[in-house]
């Protein structure tokens, strides 16, 4: 059998073979590049949709959370300020020798004339058992000025066997003897005919202050337990913890009450303030 001759030469076949191989390689390269490009595009797409850490952090920081509701409990005011001296008086307090707490009814100040100049010596606050108001029903609806000018109302307060107290707060240094002398000058003229019991009571009263320096801020409590009995407490460091003296004399205790709440009170501002307080309670 003879050899069949192909229409192409061997060199052409070789060329075609090499060309096909190159085409396959190029196709492979193109395919790989396409895959790589596709993967890169996919990665880029995914990456562009995925926030970075900074973006996530920024989003969390910029999130508007609802503000927390803040609640504040208003503290109840426990003091009343006497305006002329800026002395604070507790609205209620419990004193040694008293069976119950007492409520502030009013406050004022005592001024002493020295060389025609008014000098404030102390501030004063008057406290009473809340039940005192029940003894004053006859004055319900009365105005402050009516109450202030009606001595019978203050007589009723004094005669009531209910605790009441006068708190004195010194606003300057005072010698104990000087303080007592001023108090005695107001009390003694109100006792027309002193009896031995009155003299004894005044002597006890005097002994509390003799030789005792009374510094600014000292507290003096004159507390009526009943019409014939009064206790005295003095403290230079907050409320007193003990009773310093007991005064047993109706004449002395009533004279002292009249010094502050009679027709010629040594502290008109105190009586006016107490009258205002009583008028409010008796509405």
C-alpha positions as CSV (number, residue, x, y, z in Angstrom):
1,X,0.0,0.0,0.0
2,X,1.4,3.4,-0.9
3,X,1.8,6.2,1.5
4,X,-1.0,8.7,1.4
5,X,0.2,12.3,1.2
6,X,-1.5,14.9,3.4
7,X,-2.2,18.2,1.8
8,X,-0.3,20.0,4.6
9,X,3.4,19.9,5.1
10,X,5.0,18.7,8.3
11,X,6.1,22.3,9.1
12,X,2.6,23.5,8.8
13,X,1.3,20.7,11.1
14,X,4.0,21.7,13.6
15,X,3.0,25.3,13.4
16,X,-0.7,24.4,13.8
17,X,0.1,22.3,16.8
18,X,2.1,25.0,18.5
19,X,-0.6,27.5,17.7
20,X,-3.2,25.3,19.3
21,X,-1.1,24.9,22.4
22,X,-0.6,28.7,22.6
23,X,-4.3,29.2,22.2
24,X,-5.0,26.7,25.0
25,X,-2.4,28.5,27.2
26,X,-3.9,31.9,26.3
27,X,-7.3,30.5,27.0
28,X,-6.2,29.1,30.3
29,X,-4.5,32.4,31.2
30,X,-7.6,34.3,30.2
31,X,-9.8,31.9,32.1
32,X,-7.6,32.3,35.2
33,X,-7.5,36.0,34.8
34,X,-11.3,36.0,34.5
35,X,-11.7,34.0,37.6
36,X,-9.2,36.2,39.5
37,X,-11.0,39.3,38.2
38,X,-14.3,37.8,39.1
39,X,-13.1,36.9,42.6
40,X,-11.6,40.3,43.0
41,X,-14.9,42.0,41.9
42,X,-16.8,39.8,44.2
43,X,-14.4,40.6,47.1
44,X,-14.6,44.2,46.3
45,X,-18.4,44.1,46.3
46,X,-18.5,42.2,49.6
47,X,-15.9,44.5,51.1
48,X,-17.8,47.6,50.0
49,X,-20.9,46.3,51.8
50,X,-19.2,45.3,55.0
51,X,-18.5,48.2,57.4
52,X,-15.0,48.6,58.7
53,X,-14.4,48.6,62.5
54,X,-14.1,52.3,62.5
55,X,-17.5,52.6,60.7
56,X,-19.1,50.2,63.1
57,X,-17.6,52.1,66.1
58,X,-18.8,55.4,64.6
59,X,-22.3,54.0,64.1
60,X,-22.5,52.8,67.7
61,X,-21.3,56.2,69.0
62,X,-23.7,58.1,66.9
63,X,-26.7,56.0,67.9
64,X,-29.3,58.1,69.8
65,X,-30.4,56.2,72.8
66,X,-33.4,57.5,74.7
67,X,-32.3,59.7,77.6
68,X,-32.7,58.1,81.0
69,X,-35.4,59.7,83.0
70,X,-33.8,61.5,85.9
71,X,-35.7,61.8,89.1
72,X,-34.8,64.2,91.9
73,X,-36.4,64.1,95.3
74,X,-36.8,67.7,96.6
75,X,-35.6,68.0,100.1
76,X,-38.1,69.3,102.5
77,X,-37.0,72.6,104.0
78,X,-36.5,72.1,107.7
79,X,-35.7,75.6,108.8
80,X,-37.2,79.1,108.8
81,X,-34.8,82.1,108.6
82,X,-35.3,85.1,110.8
83,X,-34.7,87.9,108.2
84,X,-33.2,90.6,110.4
85,X,-30.5,88.3,111.8
86,X,-30.3,85.5,109.2
87,X,-30.6,83.0,112.1
88,X,-32.1,79.7,111.2
89,X,-34.8,78.1,113.4
90,X,-35.9,74.5,113.0
91,X,-39.5,74.1,112.1
92,X,-39.9,71.5,114.9
93,X,-37.6,70.2,117.6
94,X,-37.5,68.0,120.7
95,X,-36.0,69.4,123.9
96,X,-34.9,67.8,127.1
97,X,-37.7,67.7,129.7
98,X,-40.4,67.8,127.0
99,X,-42.7,64.9,126.4
100,X,-43.3,65.7,122.7
101,X,-41.9,67.7,119.8
102,X,-42.7,71.4,119.5
103,X,-43.6,73.4,116.4
104,X,-42.2,76.8,115.5
105,X,-45.0,79.5,115.6
106,X,-42.9,82.5,114.7
107,X,-39.5,84.3,115.1
108,X,-38.1,87.8,115.7
109,X,-35.2,89.6,117.2
110,X,-34.2,91.7,120.2
111,X,-32.6,95.0,119.7
112,X,-30.9,97.1,122.3
113,X,-30.3,100.8,122.1
114,X,-26.7,101.7,122.7
115,X,-25.9,105.4,122.3
116,X,-29.1,105.9,120.2
117,X,-27.9,103.1,117.9
118,X,-30.0,99.9,117.6
119,X,-27.8,96.8,118.2
120,X,-29.3,93.4,117.6
121,X,-28.5,91.2,120.6
122,X,-30.4,87.9,119.8
123,X,-32.9,86.3,117.6
124,X,-35.8,84.4,119.2
125,X,-38.2,81.7,118.0
126,X,-41.4,80.6,119.8
127,X,-42.4,76.9,119.8
128,X,-45.5,75.3,121.0
129,X,-47.2,71.9,121.3
130,X,-49.5,71.5,118.3
131,X,-52.4,70.8,120.6
132,X,-52.3,74.5,121.7
133,X,-54.3,75.4,118.6
134,X,-57.2,73.3,119.8
135,X,-57.5,75.5,122.9
136,X,-57.9,78.6,120.7
137,X,-61.1,77.8,118.8
138,X,-62.6,81.0,120.0
139,X,-60.2,83.0,117.8
140,X,-60.8,81.1,114.6
141,X,-60.9,83.3,111.6
142,X,-59.4,86.3,113.4
143,X,-56.8,88.4,111.6
144,X,-53.2,88.6,112.7
145,X,-53.6,92.2,113.9
146,X,-56.7,91.1,116.0
147,X,-54.7,88.3,117.5
148,X,-51.7,90.5,118.3
149,X,-53.8,93.1,120.1
150,X,-55.9,90.5,122.1
151,X,-54.1,89.8,125.4
152,X,-56.6,87.2,126.3
153,X,-55.4,84.9,123.5
154,X,-51.8,85.0,124.8
155,X,-53.1,84.5,128.3
156,X,-54.9,81.3,127.1
157,X,-51.7,80.1,125.5
158,X,-49.8,80.6,128.8
159,X,-52.5,79.0,131.0
160,X,-52.7,75.9,128.8
161,X,-50.9,73.0,130.5
162,X,-49.1,72.3,127.3
163,X,-45.4,72.7,126.6
164,X,-44.1,75.8,124.9
165,X,-40.6,77.1,124.5
166,X,-38.7,80.3,123.6
167,X,-35.4,79.7,121.8
168,X,-32.9,82.5,122.1
169,X,-29.9,82.6,119.8
170,X,-27.2,85.2,120.6
171,X,-25.9,87.1,117.6
172,X,-23.1,88.6,119.5
173,X,-20.9,87.8,122.6
174,X,-22.6,88.7,125.8
175,X,-21.4,88.4,129.4
176,X,-23.7,86.1,131.4
177,X,-24.3,88.7,134.1
178,X,-25.1,91.4,131.5
179,X,-27.7,89.1,129.9
180,X,-29.3,88.3,133.3
181,X,-29.4,91.9,134.4
182,X,-31.3,92.9,131.2
183,X,-33.7,90.0,131.7
184,X,-34.2,90.7,135.4
185,X,-34.9,94.4,134.6
186,X,-37.8,93.2,132.5
187,X,-39.1,90.5,134.9
188,X,-38.9,92.1,138.3
189,X,-41.2,95.1,137.7
190,X,-43.9,92.7,136.5
191,X,-44.0,91.0,139.9
192,X,-45.7,93.5,142.2
193,X,-45.2,91.8,145.5
194,X,-42.5,89.1,145.3
195,X,-43.1,86.1,147.6
196,X,-40.3,83.9,149.0
197,X,-40.9,81.3,146.3
198,X,-40.5,84.0,143.7
199,X,-37.2,85.2,145.3
200,X,-36.0,81.7,145.3
201,X,-36.9,81.2,141.7
202,X,-35.2,84.4,140.7
203,X,-32.1,83.4,142.6
204,X,-32.0,80.0,140.7
205,X,-32.6,81.8,137.5
206,X,-29.7,84.3,138.2
207,X,-27.2,81.5,139.1
208,X,-27.5,80.0,135.7
209,X,-25.9,83.0,134.0
210,X,-23.6,84.4,136.7
211,X,-19.9,84.1,135.6
212,X,-20.9,82.3,132.4
213,X,-19.7,83.8,129.1
214,X,-22.3,83.6,126.4
215,X,-20.6,83.5,123.0
216,X,-22.3,84.3,119.7
217,X,-24.3,81.4,118.6
218,X,-25.2,80.2,122.1
219,X,-28.7,78.7,122.4
220,X,-30.9,79.5,125.5
221,X,-34.2,77.6,125.8
222,X,-36.8,78.9,128.2
223,X,-39.5,76.2,128.3
224,X,-42.8,76.4,130.1
225,X,-44.1,73.0,131.1
226,X,-47.2,74.4,132.8
227,X,-48.1,77.8,134.3
228,X,-46.1,77.3,137.5
229,X,-43.1,75.4,136.1
230,X,-40.3,76.3,133.7
231,X,-37.0,74.7,132.7
232,X,-33.9,76.4,131.3
233,X,-31.4,74.8,129.0
234,X,-28.2,76.4,127.6
235,X,-25.9,75.1,124.9
236,X,-23.0,76.5,122.9
237,X,-22.9,73.5,120.6
238,X,-26.2,72.6,119.0
239,X,-29.4,71.6,120.8
240,X,-29.0,71.1,124.5
241,X,-29.0,67.5,125.9
242,X,-29.9,68.4,129.5
243,X,-31.9,70.7,131.7
244,X,-29.7,73.3,133.5
245,X,-32.3,74.6,136.0
246,X,-36.0,74.3,137.0
247,X,-38.0,77.4,137.9
248,X,-41.0,76.8,140.2
249,X,-42.9,80.1,140.5
250,X,-46.1,81.1,138.7
251,X,-45.3,84.8,139.2
252,X,-41.8,84.4,137.6
253,X,-42.9,82.2,134.7
254,X,-45.9,84.4,133.9
255,X,-43.8,87.6,134.2
256,X,-41.3,86.1,131.7
257,X,-44.1,85.2,129.3
258,X,-45.4,88.7,129.5
259,X,-41.9,90.1,128.7
260,X,-42.2,88.6,125.3
261,X,-46.0,88.4,124.6
262,X,-47.6,91.1,126.8
263,X,-48.7,94.6,125.8
264,X,-45.1,95.9,125.7
265,X,-43.0,93.1,124.4
266,X,-39.2,93.4,124.3
267,X,-39.3,92.0,120.8
268,X,-42.3,93.4,118.8
269,X,-41.1,91.5,115.7
270,X,-41.4,88.2,117.6
271,X,-45.0,88.8,118.7
272,X,-46.0,90.0,115.3
273,X,-44.5,86.9,113.7
274,X,-46.2,84.6,116.2
275,X,-49.5,86.4,115.6
276,X,-49.1,85.8,111.9
277,X,-48.4,82.1,112.4
278,X,-51.4,81.7,114.7
279,X,-53.7,83.5,112.3
280,X,-52.7,81.0,109.5
281,X,-53.3,78.1,111.8
282,X,-56.7,79.4,112.9
283,X,-58.1,80.0,109.4
